[in-house]
Amino acid sequence: MATIMPESENVQKAIKWVSANLEENKQPLQKLVEQAVFKFDLSPKDTDFLTKFFRESNSAK
């Protein structure tokens, strides 16, 4: 299942950052998303995309 990558560079950076931290730190997804929102200054729309992106990725596994 292919997910369309967002145009926003900050969202792309957030996806990479959350992915790396999920593998390394085994932190809950929601906590990492909350941290990414502030770290990359994401809008509510970007935050929804980020959450949906990882939920869909997890359900595909």
N, C-alpha and C positions, 0 to 999 in steps of 0.2 A: 504494500500500500504506500503510495507516494504522497508526501505532504509538501505543499507548496512552501518554499522558503519566503519569509517576509523580506520586503525591500529594506526595512530599517536595519542599519548597521548595528545599532545597539541591541536589537532583538537577536540578531545573529551572534553577537558576542555573548549575550546572556545565555543562549542555547548552548554554546560551547562551554561556558563557565559552569552552568548547572550540570551538564553531562559529565564534565571532569570531576566535579565535586560529588556527584552521585556515586561514581566509581571509587573514588578515593576515600571519602569520609563516611559513606553509608548513612547520610543524614536523610530525614524525611523530605520528600519532594516539595511539599508545601512550604517548609521552612526555607529551602533553597530558593524557591520562587520568590518568597518575600524578600530575601536578601538581595536577589538579582534586581528586583524592582527599584530598590534604592541605589544599588551599585551602578546600574546602567540607566537610571532615570527613565523608566518605562511608563508609558501612558496606561490607563485602564484597558484600552483596546489591546495594547501590546502584552499586557499581563494576562489577559484572557487567552490570547494566542499562545503564549508560552505554556500556560497550564494545559491547554487543550493539546498542544504538540506533544508534551510528555505523557499525558494520559493515553493518547492514541498510540504512542510508541510502546508504552507498557502493555497495552491490551493486545498489540500485535505479536508480542513475544510468546 
